[in-house]
Amino acid sequence: MIQCVIKEKLFRGSTLRSSEVSKVNNIQVIRSELLTEGWVLSDTGSKFRASLIEALSKKMGSVDELSQVPTSLLASSYYRGQPTVFSKARTKKFVESSAIQVIDAEVETDLEFWSREAVTTLVGEGAKLALVGPEELNELSAAVSLMIRVYPAIEKELKFVQQFVFFESDTWMASSQPHFLGAIFLNRRLLKDKMLLAETIVHELAHQEFFCLNIFDRVVQQSADQKVVFAPFQKRDRPTIGRVHAAHSLYRTCQFLKAAANEGLFLQEAKLLRETVATFSPGDLTEFGEFLVERCYSKIALIPEESKVS
Protein backbone atom coordinates (compact mmCIF):
# COMPACT_ATOMS: atom_id res chain seq x y z
CA MET A 1 0.00 0.00 0.00
CA ILE A 2 1.14 3.55 -0.73
CA GLN A 3 -0.08 6.10 1.77
CA CYS A 4 -0.15 9.70 0.65
CA VAL A 5 -0.72 12.12 3.50
CA ILE A 6 -1.04 15.79 2.63
CA LYS A 7 -0.71 18.00 5.69
CA GLU A 8 -2.05 21.19 4.16
CA LYS A 9 -4.89 21.89 1.77
CA LEU A 10 -3.38 22.30 -1.70
CA PHE A 11 -6.45 23.27 -3.68
CA ARG A 12 -6.10 26.79 -5.08
CA GLY A 13 -8.87 27.06 -7.64
CA SER A 14 -9.62 25.16 -10.83
CA THR A 15 -6.03 24.74 -11.98
CA LEU A 16 -2.56 23.96 -10.72
CA ARG A 17 -0.42 26.98 -9.95
CA SER A 18 1.57 28.09 -12.99
CA SER A 19 4.82 27.38 -11.13
CA GLU A 20 3.75 23.74 -10.84
CA VAL A 21 2.86 23.30 -14.50
CA SER A 22 5.43 21.57 -16.69
CA LYS A 23 7.82 24.07 -18.25
CA VAL A 24 6.92 23.11 -21.82
CA ASN A 25 3.91 25.34 -22.29
CA ASN A 26 3.34 24.68 -25.98
CA ILE A 27 0.21 26.75 -26.40
CA GLN A 28 1.01 27.33 -30.09
CA VAL A 29 1.29 23.59 -30.66
CA ILE A 30 -2.04 23.15 -28.91
CA ARG A 31 -3.62 25.80 -31.14
CA SER A 32 -2.27 24.15 -34.29
CA GLU A 33 -3.62 20.75 -33.27
CA LEU A 34 -7.03 22.15 -32.37
CA LEU A 35 -7.27 23.99 -35.69
CA THR A 36 -7.15 20.63 -37.47
CA GLU A 37 -9.82 19.27 -35.09
CA GLY A 38 -7.14 17.14 -33.42
CA TRP A 39 -7.31 16.15 -29.77
CA VAL A 40 -4.73 17.30 -27.22
CA LEU A 41 -5.85 15.30 -24.18
CA SER A 42 -3.05 12.73 -24.17
CA ASP A 43 -0.33 15.38 -24.54
CA THR A 44 -1.69 17.97 -22.13
CA GLY A 45 -2.80 15.20 -19.78
CA SER A 46 0.72 13.84 -19.51
CA LYS A 47 1.90 17.33 -18.53
CA PHE A 48 -0.92 17.62 -16.00
CA ARG A 49 0.10 14.25 -14.49
CA ALA A 50 3.76 15.28 -14.34
CA SER A 51 2.75 18.50 -12.60
CA LEU A 52 0.71 16.57 -10.03
CA ILE A 53 3.63 14.26 -9.29
CA GLU A 54 6.01 17.21 -8.99
CA ALA A 55 3.67 19.04 -6.60
CA LEU A 56 2.96 15.98 -4.44
CA SER A 57 6.60 14.87 -4.34
CA LYS A 58 7.47 18.15 -2.63
CA LYS A 59 5.20 17.01 0.21
CA MET A 60 6.10 13.31 0.13
CA GLY A 61 9.60 13.15 -1.30
CA SER A 62 8.89 9.96 -3.26
CA VAL A 63 8.58 10.34 -7.02
CA ASP A 64 9.16 6.63 -7.74
CA GLU A 65 6.14 5.51 -5.75
CA LEU A 66 3.95 8.29 -7.11
CA SER A 67 4.79 7.29 -10.68
CA GLN A 68 2.90 4.02 -10.08
CA VAL A 69 -0.26 5.73 -8.85
CA PRO A 70 -3.22 6.28 -11.23
CA THR A 71 -3.74 9.90 -12.23
CA SER A 72 -7.22 9.97 -10.68
CA LEU A 73 -5.78 9.21 -7.24
CA LEU A 74 -2.98 11.73 -7.65
CA ALA A 75 -5.50 14.40 -8.58
CA SER A 76 -7.75 13.48 -5.67
CA SER A 77 -4.90 13.84 -3.22
CA TYR A 78 -3.79 17.17 -4.68
CA TYR A 79 -7.15 18.88 -5.02
CA ARG A 80 -8.94 17.55 -1.97
CA GLY A 81 -5.90 17.81 0.30
CA GLN A 82 -6.94 14.73 2.26
CA PRO A 83 -5.03 11.57 3.23
CA THR A 84 -5.56 8.92 0.57
CA VAL A 85 -4.43 5.29 0.61
CA PHE A 86 -3.40 3.90 -2.77
CA SER A 87 -3.26 0.20 -3.47
CA LYS A 88 -0.74 -1.18 -5.94
CA ALA A 89 -3.12 -4.00 -6.82
CA ARG A 90 -5.57 -3.56 -9.69
CA THR A 91 -9.10 -4.74 -10.30
CA LYS A 92 -9.48 -7.87 -12.42
CA LYS A 93 -12.07 -6.22 -14.67
CA PHE A 94 -10.78 -4.51 -17.80
CA VAL A 95 -12.22 -3.27 -21.04
CA GLU A 96 -11.31 -5.96 -23.57
CA SER A 97 -8.16 -5.09 -25.56
CA SER A 98 -7.61 -2.08 -23.34
CA ALA A 99 -5.73 -1.18 -20.18
CA ILE A 100 -8.76 0.67 -18.81
CA GLN A 101 -9.93 -0.69 -15.48
CA VAL A 102 -13.62 -1.14 -14.77
CA ILE A 103 -14.46 -0.04 -11.25
CA ASP A 104 -17.73 -1.49 -9.96
CA ALA A 105 -19.22 -2.95 -6.78
CA GLU A 106 -16.83 -5.91 -7.03
CA VAL A 107 -13.67 -3.79 -7.06
CA GLU A 108 -11.11 -5.66 -4.96
CA THR A 109 -9.00 -2.69 -3.93
CA ASP A 110 -9.72 0.83 -2.73
CA LEU A 111 -13.45 0.07 -2.36
CA GLU A 112 -13.91 2.72 0.31
CA PHE A 113 -12.27 5.36 -1.88
CA TRP A 114 -14.33 4.61 -5.00
CA SER A 115 -17.68 3.98 -3.29
CA ARG A 116 -17.63 6.87 -0.85
CA GLU A 117 -15.04 9.52 -1.65
CA ALA A 118 -15.43 9.32 -5.43
CA VAL A 119 -19.00 8.30 -6.30
CA THR A 120 -20.63 10.18 -3.41
CA THR A 121 -18.58 13.30 -4.16
CA LEU A 122 -19.38 13.39 -7.87
CA VAL A 123 -22.86 11.92 -8.10
CA GLY A 124 -24.29 12.64 -4.66
CA GLU A 125 -25.89 10.88 -1.73
CA GLY A 126 -27.92 7.86 -2.74
CA ALA A 127 -25.61 6.94 -5.61
CA LYS A 128 -23.58 3.76 -5.29
CA LEU A 129 -21.20 1.59 -7.25
CA ALA A 130 -23.01 -0.67 -9.72
CA LEU A 131 -22.32 -4.32 -10.41
CA VAL A 132 -21.24 -4.82 -14.03
CA GLY A 133 -21.71 -8.35 -15.38
CA PRO A 134 -19.83 -10.17 -18.17
CA GLU A 135 -22.42 -9.33 -20.85
CA GLU A 136 -22.31 -5.68 -19.89
CA LEU A 137 -18.51 -5.73 -20.10
CA ASN A 138 -18.91 -7.02 -23.64
CA GLU A 139 -21.23 -4.10 -24.42
CA LEU A 140 -18.64 -1.69 -23.04
CA SER A 141 -15.93 -3.23 -25.19
CA ALA A 142 -18.24 -3.03 -28.21
CA ALA A 143 -18.85 0.68 -27.56
CA VAL A 144 -15.12 1.37 -27.27
CA SER A 145 -14.47 -0.60 -30.46
CA LEU A 146 -17.20 1.38 -32.22
CA MET A 147 -15.58 4.67 -31.19
CA ILE A 148 -12.17 3.63 -32.43
CA ARG A 149 -13.52 2.22 -35.71
CA VAL A 150 -15.51 5.28 -36.78
CA TYR A 151 -13.40 7.91 -35.03
CA PRO A 152 -9.76 6.71 -35.02
CA ALA A 153 -8.48 9.94 -33.46
CA ILE A 154 -10.00 8.85 -30.15
CA GLU A 155 -7.77 5.78 -29.72
CA LYS A 156 -4.73 7.73 -28.54
CA GLU A 157 -6.83 9.87 -26.20
CA LEU A 158 -8.43 6.82 -24.58
CA LYS A 159 -5.00 5.85 -23.28
CA PHE A 160 -5.22 8.76 -20.85
CA VAL A 161 -8.27 7.17 -19.21
CA GLN A 162 -7.40 4.64 -16.53
CA GLN A 163 -10.79 3.87 -15.02
CA PHE A 164 -14.42 3.61 -16.05
CA VAL A 165 -16.36 3.85 -12.79
CA PHE A 166 -19.92 2.50 -13.03
CA PHE A 167 -22.56 3.72 -10.61
CA GLU A 168 -26.30 3.54 -10.04
CA SER A 169 -28.29 6.77 -9.81
CA ASP A 170 -31.75 8.02 -10.74
CA THR A 171 -30.50 11.48 -11.66
CA TRP A 172 -26.94 11.50 -13.07
CA MET A 173 -25.86 9.69 -16.23
CA ALA A 174 -22.15 10.55 -16.36
CA SER A 175 -19.57 12.77 -14.74
CA SER A 176 -15.95 13.92 -14.83
CA GLN A 177 -14.07 16.17 -12.44
CA PRO A 178 -10.47 17.40 -12.19
CA HIS A 179 -10.43 15.96 -8.65
CA PHE A 180 -10.49 12.50 -10.28
CA LEU A 181 -8.76 13.23 -13.58
CA GLY A 182 -8.33 10.09 -15.69
CA ALA A 183 -11.49 8.43 -14.35
CA ILE A 184 -14.83 8.62 -16.17
CA PHE A 185 -17.96 7.98 -14.11
CA LEU A 186 -20.81 6.30 -16.03
CA ASN A 187 -24.33 5.25 -15.12
CA ARG A 188 -24.84 1.52 -15.57
CA ARG A 189 -27.98 2.24 -17.64
CA LEU A 190 -25.76 3.52 -20.45
CA LEU A 191 -24.63 -0.07 -21.07
CA LYS A 192 -28.01 -0.74 -22.71
CA ASP A 193 -27.27 1.54 -25.70
CA LYS A 194 -23.92 1.12 -27.46
CA MET A 195 -24.11 4.37 -29.47
CA LEU A 196 -25.27 6.45 -26.50
CA LEU A 197 -22.50 4.96 -24.37
CA ALA A 198 -19.89 5.73 -27.03
CA GLU A 199 -21.14 9.32 -27.41
CA THR A 200 -21.15 9.77 -23.61
CA ILE A 201 -17.56 8.57 -23.31
CA VAL A 202 -16.51 11.05 -26.02
CA HIS A 203 -18.41 13.77 -24.15
CA GLU A 204 -16.62 12.98 -20.89
CA LEU A 205 -13.24 12.72 -22.62
CA ALA A 206 -13.85 16.25 -23.87
CA HIS A 207 -14.38 17.44 -20.30
CA GLN A 208 -11.09 15.81 -19.31
CA GLU A 209 -9.37 17.49 -22.25
CA PHE A 210 -10.73 20.86 -21.19
CA PHE A 211 -9.53 20.33 -17.60
CA CYS A 212 -6.04 19.88 -19.05
CA LEU A 213 -6.34 22.89 -21.37
CA ASN A 214 -7.25 24.91 -18.32
CA ILE A 215 -3.77 24.49 -16.84
CA PHE A 216 -2.37 26.45 -19.78
CA ASP A 217 -4.96 29.21 -19.82
CA ARG A 218 -7.82 30.20 -17.53
CA VAL A 219 -10.06 30.59 -20.66
CA VAL A 220 -12.59 32.77 -18.80
CA GLN A 221 -11.78 36.35 -17.87
CA GLN A 222 -11.82 36.85 -14.11
CA SER A 223 -14.49 39.53 -14.52
CA ALA A 224 -16.82 36.93 -16.06
CA ASP A 225 -16.22 34.15 -13.53
CA GLN A 226 -19.49 34.79 -11.70
CA LYS A 227 -21.55 35.73 -14.76
CA VAL A 228 -24.57 33.44 -14.96
CA VAL A 229 -26.53 32.96 -18.21
CA PHE A 230 -29.11 30.41 -19.36
CA ALA A 231 -27.33 27.41 -20.89
CA PRO A 232 -29.21 25.71 -23.78
CA PHE A 233 -27.53 22.34 -23.21
CA GLN A 234 -28.28 21.99 -19.47
CA LYS A 235 -31.47 24.10 -19.79
CA ARG A 236 -30.65 26.10 -16.67
CA ASP A 237 -28.54 29.06 -15.65
CA ARG A 238 -24.81 28.31 -15.70
CA PRO A 239 -21.62 30.31 -15.06
CA THR A 240 -19.28 31.12 -17.93
CA ILE A 241 -16.86 28.24 -17.31
CA GLY A 242 -19.76 25.77 -17.26
CA ARG A 243 -20.98 26.98 -20.64
CA VAL A 244 -17.47 26.76 -22.14
CA HIS A 245 -17.23 23.20 -20.84
CA ALA A 246 -20.56 22.42 -22.51
CA ALA A 247 -19.39 23.96 -25.78
CA HIS A 248 -16.17 21.95 -25.74
CA SER A 249 -18.00 18.68 -25.10
CA LEU A 250 -20.55 19.42 -27.84
CA TYR A 251 -17.66 20.26 -30.17
CA ARG A 252 -16.12 16.83 -29.66
CA THR A 253 -19.38 14.87 -29.79
CA CYS A 254 -20.27 16.67 -33.03
CA GLN A 255 -16.98 15.43 -34.48
CA PHE A 256 -17.76 11.89 -33.37
CA LEU A 257 -21.35 11.93 -34.65
CA LYS A 258 -20.22 13.35 -37.98
CA ALA A 259 -17.62 10.58 -38.30
CA ALA A 260 -20.26 8.00 -37.35
CA ALA A 261 -22.57 9.41 -40.07
CA ASN A 262 -25.30 9.97 -37.50
CA GLU A 263 -26.73 13.05 -39.21
CA GLY A 264 -29.81 13.40 -37.02
CA LEU A 265 -27.92 13.59 -33.73
CA PHE A 266 -25.15 15.64 -35.33
CA LEU A 267 -27.61 18.33 -36.44
CA GLN A 268 -29.22 18.42 -33.00
CA GLU A 269 -25.92 18.81 -31.19
CA ALA A 270 -24.58 21.31 -33.73
CA LYS A 271 -27.66 23.43 -33.04
CA LEU A 272 -27.04 23.23 -29.30
CA LEU A 273 -23.40 24.18 -29.89
CA ARG A 274 -24.40 27.25 -31.92
CA GLU A 275 -26.83 28.29 -29.21
CA THR A 276 -24.21 27.79 -26.52
CA VAL A 277 -21.63 29.84 -28.42
CA ALA A 278 -24.20 32.63 -28.67
CA THR A 279 -24.30 32.93 -24.84
CA PHE A 280 -20.79 34.44 -24.71
CA SER A 281 -20.37 38.21 -24.81
CA PRO A 282 -17.31 40.30 -25.73
CA GLY A 283 -14.96 40.38 -22.77
CA ASP A 284 -16.15 37.08 -21.26
CA LEU A 285 -13.20 35.02 -22.50
CA THR A 286 -9.45 35.27 -22.67
CA GLU A 287 -7.71 35.47 -26.03
CA PHE A 288 -7.30 31.68 -26.01
CA GLY A 289 -10.94 31.23 -25.00
CA GLU A 290 -12.01 33.39 -27.95
CA PHE A 291 -9.79 31.28 -30.19
CA LEU A 292 -11.60 28.14 -29.04
CA VAL A 293 -15.02 29.64 -29.67
CA GLU A 294 -14.30 31.39 -32.97
CA ARG A 295 -11.83 29.04 -34.65
CA CYS A 296 -13.00 25.67 -33.32
CA TYR A 297 -16.53 25.53 -31.88
CA SER A 298 -18.14 27.92 -34.36
CA LYS A 299 -16.51 26.17 -37.31
CA ILE A 300 -17.98 22.73 -36.69
CA ALA A 301 -21.32 24.18 -35.58
CA LEU A 302 -21.92 25.67 -39.04
CA ILE A 303 -24.61 23.72 -40.89
CA PRO A 304 -26.58 24.62 -44.04
CA GLU A 305 -29.44 27.01 -43.40
CA GLU A 306 -31.84 24.66 -45.18
CA SER A 307 -30.98 21.77 -42.82
CA LYS A 308 -33.84 20.96 -40.49
CA VAL A 309 -33.46 19.37 -37.08
CA SER A 310 -36.32 17.09 -36.26
C-alpha positions as CSV (number, residue, x, y, z in Angstrom):
1,M,0.0,0.0,0.0
2,I,1.1,3.6,-0.7
3,Q,-0.1,6.1,1.8
4,C,-0.1,9.7,0.7
5,V,-0.7,12.1,3.5
6,I,-1.0,15.8,2.6
7,K,-0.7,18.0,5.7
8,E,-2.1,21.2,4.2
9,K,-4.9,21.9,1.8
10,L,-3.4,22.3,-1.7
11,F,-6.5,23.3,-3.7
12,R,-6.1,26.8,-5.1
13,G,-8.9,27.1,-7.6
14,S,-9.6,25.2,-10.8
15,T,-6.0,24.7,-12.0
16,L,-2.6,24.0,-10.7
17,R,-0.4,27.0,-10.0
18,S,1.6,28.1,-13.0
19,S,4.8,27.4,-11.1
20,E,3.7,23.7,-10.8
21,V,2.9,23.3,-14.5
22,S,5.4,21.6,-16.7
23,K,7.8,24.1,-18.2
24,V,6.9,23.1,-21.8
25,N,3.9,25.3,-22.3
26,N,3.3,24.7,-26.0
27,I,0.2,26.8,-26.4
28,Q,1.0,27.3,-30.1
29,V,1.3,23.6,-30.7
30,I,-2.0,23.2,-28.9
31,R,-3.6,25.8,-31.1
32,S,-2.3,24.1,-34.3
33,E,-3.6,20.8,-33.3
34,L,-7.0,22.1,-32.4
35,L,-7.3,24.0,-35.7
36,T,-7.1,20.6,-37.5
37,E,-9.8,19.3,-35.1
38,G,-7.1,17.1,-33.4
39,W,-7.3,16.2,-29.8
40,V,-4.7,17.3,-27.2
41,L,-5.9,15.3,-24.2
42,S,-3.0,12.7,-24.2
43,D,-0.3,15.4,-24.5
44,T,-1.7,18.0,-22.1
45,G,-2.8,15.2,-19.8
46,S,0.7,13.8,-19.5
47,K,1.9,17.3,-18.5
48,F,-0.9,17.6,-16.0
49,R,0.1,14.3,-14.5
50,A,3.8,15.3,-14.3
51,S,2.8,18.5,-12.6
52,L,0.7,16.6,-10.0
53,I,3.6,14.3,-9.3
54,E,6.0,17.2,-9.0
55,A,3.7,19.0,-6.6
56,L,3.0,16.0,-4.4
57,S,6.6,14.9,-4.3
58,K,7.5,18.1,-2.6
59,K,5.2,17.0,0.2
60,M,6.1,13.3,0.1
61,G,9.6,13.2,-1.3
62,S,8.9,10.0,-3.3
63,V,8.6,10.3,-7.0
64,D,9.2,6.6,-7.7
65,E,6.1,5.5,-5.7
66,L,4.0,8.3,-7.1
67,S,4.8,7.3,-10.7
68,Q,2.9,4.0,-10.1
69,V,-0.3,5.7,-8.8
70,P,-3.2,6.3,-11.2
71,T,-3.7,9.9,-12.2
72,S,-7.2,10.0,-10.7
73,L,-5.8,9.2,-7.2
74,L,-3.0,11.7,-7.6
75,A,-5.5,14.4,-8.6
76,S,-7.8,13.5,-5.7
77,S,-4.9,13.8,-3.2
78,Y,-3.8,17.2,-4.7
79,Y,-7.2,18.9,-5.0
80,R,-8.9,17.6,-2.0
81,G,-5.9,17.8,0.3
82,Q,-6.9,14.7,2.3
83,P,-5.0,11.6,3.2
84,T,-5.6,8.9,0.6
85,V,-4.4,5.3,0.6
86,F,-3.4,3.9,-2.8
87,S,-3.3,0.2,-3.5
88,K,-0.7,-1.2,-5.9
89,A,-3.1,-4.0,-6.8
90,R,-5.6,-3.6,-9.7
91,T,-9.1,-4.7,-10.3
92,K,-9.5,-7.9,-12.4
93,K,-12.1,-6.2,-14.7
94,F,-10.8,-4.5,-17.8
95,V,-12.2,-3.3,-21.0
96,E,-11.3,-6.0,-23.6
97,S,-8.2,-5.1,-25.6
98,S,-7.6,-2.1,-23.3
99,A,-5.7,-1.2,-20.2
100,I,-8.8,0.7,-18.8
101,Q,-9.9,-0.7,-15.5
102,V,-13.6,-1.1,-14.8
103,I,-14.5,0.0,-11.3
104,D,-17.7,-1.5,-10.0
105,A,-19.2,-2.9,-6.8
106,E,-16.8,-5.9,-7.0
107,V,-13.7,-3.8,-7.1
108,E,-11.1,-5.7,-5.0
109,T,-9.0,-2.7,-3.9
110,D,-9.7,0.8,-2.7
111,L,-13.4,0.1,-2.4
112,E,-13.9,2.7,0.3
113,F,-12.3,5.4,-1.9
114,W,-14.3,4.6,-5.0
115,S,-17.7,4.0,-3.3
116,R,-17.6,6.9,-0.9
117,E,-15.0,9.5,-1.6
118,A,-15.4,9.3,-5.4
119,V,-19.0,8.3,-6.3
120,T,-20.6,10.2,-3.4
121,T,-18.6,13.3,-4.2
122,L,-19.4,13.4,-7.9
123,V,-22.9,11.9,-8.1
124,G,-24.3,12.6,-4.7
125,E,-25.9,10.9,-1.7
126,G,-27.9,7.9,-2.7
127,A,-25.6,6.9,-5.6
128,K,-23.6,3.8,-5.3
129,L,-21.2,1.6,-7.3
130,A,-23.0,-0.7,-9.7
131,L,-22.3,-4.3,-10.4
132,V,-21.2,-4.8,-14.0
133,G,-21.7,-8.3,-15.4
134,P,-19.8,-10.2,-18.2
135,E,-22.4,-9.3,-20.9
136,E,-22.3,-5.7,-19.9
137,L,-18.5,-5.7,-20.1
138,N,-18.9,-7.0,-23.6
139,E,-21.2,-4.1,-24.4
140,L,-18.6,-1.7,-23.0
141,S,-15.9,-3.2,-25.2
142,A,-18.2,-3.0,-28.2
143,A,-18.8,0.7,-27.6
144,V,-15.1,1.4,-27.3
145,S,-14.5,-0.6,-30.5
146,L,-17.2,1.4,-32.2
147,M,-15.6,4.7,-31.2
148,I,-12.2,3.6,-32.4
149,R,-13.5,2.2,-35.7
150,V,-15.5,5.3,-36.8
151,Y,-13.4,7.9,-35.0
152,P,-9.8,6.7,-35.0
153,A,-8.5,9.9,-33.5
154,I,-10.0,8.9,-30.2
155,E,-7.8,5.8,-29.7
156,K,-4.7,7.7,-28.5
157,E,-6.8,9.9,-26.2
158,L,-8.4,6.8,-24.6
159,K,-5.0,5.9,-23.3
160,F,-5.2,8.8,-20.9
161,V,-8.3,7.2,-19.2
162,Q,-7.4,4.6,-16.5
163,Q,-10.8,3.9,-15.0
164,F,-14.4,3.6,-16.0
165,V,-16.4,3.9,-12.8
166,F,-19.9,2.5,-13.0
167,F,-22.6,3.7,-10.6
168,E,-26.3,3.5,-10.0
169,S,-28.3,6.8,-9.8
170,D,-31.8,8.0,-10.7
171,T,-30.5,11.5,-11.7
172,W,-26.9,11.5,-13.1
173,M,-25.9,9.7,-16.2
174,A,-22.1,10.6,-16.4
175,S,-19.6,12.8,-14.7
176,S,-15.9,13.9,-14.8
177,Q,-14.1,16.2,-12.4
178,P,-10.5,17.4,-12.2
179,H,-10.4,16.0,-8.7
180,F,-10.5,12.5,-10.3
181,L,-8.8,13.2,-13.6
182,G,-8.3,10.1,-15.7
183,A,-11.5,8.4,-14.3
184,I,-14.8,8.6,-16.2
185,F,-18.0,8.0,-14.1
186,L,-20.8,6.3,-16.0
187,N,-24.3,5.2,-15.1
188,R,-24.8,1.5,-15.6
189,R,-28.0,2.2,-17.6
190,L,-25.8,3.5,-20.4
191,L,-24.6,-0.1,-21.1
192,K,-28.0,-0.7,-22.7
193,D,-27.3,1.5,-25.7
194,K,-23.9,1.1,-27.5
195,M,-24.1,4.4,-29.5
196,L,-25.3,6.4,-26.5
197,L,-22.5,5.0,-24.4
198,A,-19.9,5.7,-27.0
199,E,-21.1,9.3,-27.4
200,T,-21.1,9.8,-23.6
201,I,-17.6,8.6,-23.3
202,V,-16.5,11.1,-26.0
203,H,-18.4,13.8,-24.2
204,E,-16.6,13.0,-20.9
205,L,-13.2,12.7,-22.6
206,A,-13.8,16.3,-23.9
207,H,-14.4,17.4,-20.3
208,Q,-11.1,15.8,-19.3
209,E,-9.4,17.5,-22.3
210,F,-10.7,20.9,-21.2
211,F,-9.5,20.3,-17.6
212,C,-6.0,19.9,-19.1
213,L,-6.3,22.9,-21.4
214,N,-7.3,24.9,-18.3
215,I,-3.8,24.5,-16.8
216,F,-2.4,26.4,-19.8
217,D,-5.0,29.2,-19.8
218,R,-7.8,30.2,-17.5
219,V,-10.1,30.6,-20.7
220,V,-12.6,32.8,-18.8
221,Q,-11.8,36.4,-17.9
222,Q,-11.8,36.9,-14.1
223,S,-14.5,39.5,-14.5
224,A,-16.8,36.9,-16.1
225,D,-16.2,34.1,-13.5
226,Q,-19.5,34.8,-11.7
227,K,-21.5,35.7,-14.8
228,V,-24.6,33.4,-15.0
229,V,-26.5,33.0,-18.2
230,F,-29.1,30.4,-19.4
231,A,-27.3,27.4,-20.9
232,P,-29.2,25.7,-23.8
233,F,-27.5,22.3,-23.2
234,Q,-28.3,22.0,-19.5
235,K,-31.5,24.1,-19.8
236,R,-30.6,26.1,-16.7
237,D,-28.5,29.1,-15.7
238,R,-24.8,28.3,-15.7
239,P,-21.6,30.3,-15.1
240,T,-19.3,31.1,-17.9
241,I,-16.9,28.2,-17.3
242,G,-19.8,25.8,-17.3
243,R,-21.0,27.0,-20.6
244,V,-17.5,26.8,-22.1
245,H,-17.2,23.2,-20.8
246,A,-20.6,22.4,-22.5
247,A,-19.4,24.0,-25.8
248,H,-16.2,21.9,-25.7
249,S,-18.0,18.7,-25.1
250,L,-20.6,19.4,-27.8
251,Y,-17.7,20.3,-30.2
252,R,-16.1,16.8,-29.7
253,T,-19.4,14.9,-29.8
254,C,-20.3,16.7,-33.0
255,Q,-17.0,15.4,-34.5
256,F,-17.8,11.9,-33.4
257,L,-21.4,11.9,-34.6
258,K,-20.2,13.4,-38.0
259,A,-17.6,10.6,-38.3
260,A,-20.3,8.0,-37.3
261,A,-22.6,9.4,-40.1
262,N,-25.3,10.0,-37.5
263,E,-26.7,13.0,-39.2
264,G,-29.8,13.4,-37.0
265,L,-27.9,13.6,-33.7
266,F,-25.1,15.6,-35.3
267,L,-27.6,18.3,-36.4
268,Q,-29.2,18.4,-33.0
269,E,-25.9,18.8,-31.2
270,A,-24.6,21.3,-33.7
271,K,-27.7,23.4,-33.0
272,L,-27.0,23.2,-29.3
273,L,-23.4,24.2,-29.9
274,R,-24.4,27.3,-31.9
275,E,-26.8,28.3,-29.2
276,T,-24.2,27.8,-26.5
277,V,-21.6,29.8,-28.4
278,A,-24.2,32.6,-28.7
279,T,-24.3,32.9,-24.8
280,F,-20.8,34.4,-24.7
281,S,-20.4,38.2,-24.8
282,P,-17.3,40.3,-25.7
283,G,-15.0,40.4,-22.8
284,D,-16.1,37.1,-21.3
285,L,-13.2,35.0,-22.5
286,T,-9.4,35.3,-22.7
287,E,-7.7,35.5,-26.0
288,F,-7.3,31.7,-26.0
289,G,-10.9,31.2,-25.0
290,E,-12.0,33.4,-28.0
291,F,-9.8,31.3,-30.2
292,L,-11.6,28.1,-29.0
293,V,-15.0,29.6,-29.7
294,E,-14.3,31.4,-33.0
295,R,-11.8,29.0,-34.6
296,C,-13.0,25.7,-33.3
297,Y,-16.5,25.5,-31.9
298,S,-18.1,27.9,-34.4
299,K,-16.5,26.2,-37.3
300,I,-18.0,22.7,-36.7
301,A,-21.3,24.2,-35.6
302,L,-21.9,25.7,-39.0
303,I,-24.6,23.7,-40.9
304,P,-26.6,24.6,-44.0
305,E,-29.4,27.0,-43.4
306,E,-31.8,24.7,-45.2
307,S,-31.0,21.8,-42.8
308,K,-33.8,21.0,-40.5
309,V,-33.5,19.4,-37.1
310,S,-36.3,17.1,-36.3
